[in-house]
Amino acid sequence: MLLGLPLGGGFARGLAHIGVLNVLEQNNIPVRCIVAAGNAMRFSDVARWTIGRMGIAGSDRMERVLRKLLKRYSFEQMRIPLGVVATGMVTGAAVISRDRGDAVLPIRASCSYPGLFHPVRCGDHLLVDGAIGMEVPALPARMLVASHAISLHPPMPGAAWMPTNMFHVINRCFRILHSRTEITWRQHSGLVIEPDVRGMEWDAFGSATQLIKAGEKAARQAPPLIHGWIGPPANLDRHAVAPATGSNRVRYLPERFGL
């Protein structure tokens, strides 16, 4: 049984992924691959204001930060196979980097939120944030090596949320788009973990501890379901949805895989 972990974007909200990963590791859940469509980093550490025709900030600083943070820089060296998803500006298609080559530039491209960051040129491609074309990369995770995808999806504020600045407007527009297309990635997910981060702003890096705890809280419901796949048969209603605590949700979708 090969488990893949597709990570949805969300800027600061993506810090909730750390909490989920903590719980999976504590419960000895063997993750076979990770696929990311966006990442979370402090803006001032990775970008500088550089107003141009295609964006208002450059992300060149991100390369230095990534090379400081990462122990391995190439896809071949990764302990867990990694796939990084960006979106091609010309074709609109997902561009997936994996298997070989330097991982730093694709990661930088996958974080290039349109309108804010300048697109990143990578080979013949001009790339922006992978979450634009693929909110949660569940299908690439399964294509990489996984038989089951455990999708991490930090939800955006709901319909009652009122934008107050330009970035909120752009963010809200993409959320509306994603709400129309999320069936695409959900149909490839065996499990969807959704931390309750809807009250957090896109740049709430100062709330990192709270975001990580939200991820941990949501993920605590998942190990019994996952062990039902990878371990001895569990006492589990295999067509049930796991009970939620508060607004955190873990959805089990066994019919997708004939379980």
C-alpha positions in Angstrom: 0.0 0.0 0.0 1.7 3.2 -1.2 0.5 6.5 0.4 1.0 9.9 -1.3 0.5 13.2 0.4 -0.7 16.0 -1.9 -0.4 19.4 -0.3 -2.8 22.2 -1.1 -1.5 25.8 -1.1 -2.7 28.7 1.0 0.3 30.8 1.8 0.5 31.1 5.7 -2.4 28.6 6.0 -0.1 26.0 4.5 1.7 26.0 7.9 -1.1 23.7 9.0 0.5 21.0 6.9 3.3 20.8 9.5 0.9 19.8 12.1 -0.6 17.1 9.9 2.9 15.8 9.1 3.7 15.7 12.8 0.7 13.5 13.6 1.3 11.1 10.7 4.9 10.7 11.7 4.0 10.1 15.4 1.6 7.4 14.3 4.1 5.7 12.0 2.2 6.4 8.8 4.6 5.6 5.9 4.3 8.4 3.3 5.7 7.2 0.0 5.7 10.6 -1.8 4.8 14.3 -1.3 3.4 16.5 -4.0 3.1 20.3 -3.4 1.2 22.8 -5.4 2.2 25.8 -3.3 4.2 26.6 -0.1 4.2 28.8 2.9 7.1 31.2 3.7 7.5 34.6 5.3 7.2 37.2 2.6 10.2 39.4 3.6 12.5 36.4 3.7 11.8 35.3 0.2 10.7 38.3 -1.8 11.4 42.0 -2.5 9.2 44.6 -3.9 10.1 45.0 -7.6 7.2 46.5 -9.6 7.2 45.2 -13.2 4.8 44.4 -16.0 4.0 40.9 -14.7 4.0 41.4 -10.9 4.9 43.7 -8.1 7.5 41.4 -6.2 10.4 39.3 -7.2 11.0 35.9 -5.6 14.8 35.7 -6.3 15.5 35.8 -2.5 13.7 32.5 -2.1 16.5 30.5 -3.7 18.9 31.5 -1.0 16.4 30.6 1.8 15.6 27.3 0.2 19.2 26.3 -0.1 19.7 27.2 3.5 16.6 25.2 4.7 16.8 22.2 2.5 19.3 19.4 3.2 19.0 18.1 -0.3 18.6 20.2 -3.5 17.9 17.7 -6.2 14.9 15.4 -6.8 17.2 12.4 -6.9 18.5 13.1 -3.4 15.1 13.4 -1.7 14.5 10.9 1.1 10.8 10.8 0.2 10.0 11.2 -3.5 8.9 14.8 -4.2 6.8 16.2 -7.0 6.4 20.0 -7.4 3.5 21.4 -9.4 3.5 24.8 -11.1 1.2 26.2 -13.8 2.3 27.1 -17.3 1.3 30.6 -18.3 1.1 29.8 -22.0 -0.8 26.5 -22.0 -2.5 26.8 -18.6 -1.5 23.2 -17.9 0.1 21.8 -14.8 3.9 21.4 -15.1 5.1 18.7 -12.8 8.8 18.6 -11.8 10.0 15.3 -10.3 12.6 12.4 -10.5 15.7 14.4 -11.5 17.3 17.8 -11.6 17.4 20.8 -9.2 14.3 21.2 -7.0 14.9 24.8 -5.9 13.7 26.6 -9.1 10.5 24.5 -9.4 9.7 25.1 -5.7 10.2 28.8 -6.3 7.9 28.7 -9.4 5.2 26.8 -7.5 5.1 29.7 -5.0 4.8 32.5 -7.6 1.3 33.7 -6.9 0.1 35.6 -10.0 -0.4 39.4 -9.6 2.0 39.4 -6.6 5.1 37.6 -7.8 6.7 37.8 -11.2 6.4 34.5 -13.1 9.5 32.2 -13.0 11.2 31.0 -16.2 12.1 27.4 -16.0 13.5 25.9 -19.2 10.9 26.6 -21.9 8.2 27.4 -19.4 7.0 30.6 -17.8 5.5 29.4 -14.5 3.3 30.6 -11.7 1.7 29.0 -8.6 0.7 25.4 -9.1 -2.5 25.9 -7.1 -3.9 28.1 -9.9 -4.3 25.1 -12.2 -4.5 22.4 -9.6 -5.6 23.3 -6.1 -4.6 20.0 -4.5 -2.3 17.7 -6.6 -4.0 14.4 -5.8 -3.7 13.0 -9.3 0.0 13.7 -9.6 0.6 12.1 -6.2 -1.1 8.9 -7.5 0.8 9.1 -10.8 4.1 9.5 -9.0 4.0 6.3 -6.9 1.0 6.3 -4.7 -2.0 4.0 -4.7 -3.9 6.2 -2.2 -3.8 10.0 -1.8 -4.2 11.7 1.6 -5.1 15.2 0.5 -4.3 18.2 2.7 -6.7 21.1 2.0 -6.5 24.3 4.1 -9.9 25.9 3.3 -10.3 29.6 2.5 -12.7 31.9 4.3 -16.4 31.2 3.5 -18.9 33.2 1.4 -19.5 35.7 4.2 -15.9 36.9 4.2 -15.5 40.4 2.7 -12.2 41.3 0.9 -10.6 44.5 2.1 -7.6 44.9 -0.2 -6.3 44.0 -3.7 -4.7 40.7 -2.5 -7.9 39.7 -0.8 -9.8 40.3 -4.1 -7.4 38.2 -6.1 -7.4 35.4 -3.5 -11.2 35.4 -3.3 -11.5 35.2 -7.1 -9.3 32.1 -7.2 -11.2 30.6 -4.3 -14.4 31.0 -6.3 -12.7 29.3 -9.2 -11.4 26.5 -7.0 -14.9 25.9 -5.6 -16.1 25.1 -9.1 -13.2 22.7 -9.9 -12.5 20.9 -6.6 -14.4 17.8 -7.6 -11.4 17.1 -10.0 -8.9 16.6 -7.1 -11.4 15.2 -4.6 -12.3 12.3 -6.9 -8.6 11.2 -6.8 -8.4 11.4 -3.0 -8.9 8.5 -0.6 -8.8 10.8 2.4 -9.2 14.6 2.7 -7.8 16.4 5.8 -9.1 19.9 6.2 -7.8 21.9 9.2 -10.0 24.6 10.4 -7.9 27.7 9.3 -10.7 29.7 7.7 -10.3 32.5 10.2 -6.7 33.1 9.2 -5.5 35.6 6.7 -3.3 34.6 3.8 -0.3 36.3 5.4 -0.9 35.2 9.1 2.7 34.0 9.6 2.6 35.4 13.1 0.0 32.7 13.9 2.3 29.8 13.0 1.7 28.0 16.3 -2.0 28.2 16.0 -2.0 27.0 12.4 0.2 24.0 13.2 -2.1 23.1 16.1 -5.1 23.3 13.7 -3.3 20.8 11.4 -2.6 18.5 14.3 -6.2 18.6 15.6 -7.6 17.7 12.1 -5.1 14.9 11.5 -5.7 13.1 14.8 -8.8 11.6 13.3 -6.9 10.1 10.3 -4.5 7.4 11.7 -7.2 4.8 12.5 -8.6 5.1 8.9 -5.2 4.9 7.4 -4.2 1.9 9.5 -7.3 0.3 8.1 -5.6 0.4 4.7 -2.1 -0.5 5.6 -2.4 -2.7 8.6 -4.6 -5.6 9.9 -8.3 -5.2 9.3 -9.7 -2.6 11.7 -13.1 -2.4 13.4 -14.2 0.3 11.0 -17.3 1.0 9.0 -15.5 1.2 5.7 -18.2 3.4 4.0 -18.4 5.9 6.9 -17.2 9.5 7.1 -15.0 10.0 10.2 -16.7 12.1 12.9 -15.5 15.7 12.9 -14.4 17.8 15.8 -15.5 21.4 15.5 -14.9 22.5 11.9 -12.0 20.2 11.2 -12.9 17.6 8.7 -11.5 14.2 7.6 -13.4 12.6 4.8 -12.9 8.9 4.0 -13.8 8.0 0.4 -13.3 4.2 0.1 -15.6 3.7 -2.9 -13.0 5.5 -5.1 -10.7 2.5 -4.7 -13.1 -0.4 -4.4 -12.2 -0.8 -0.7 
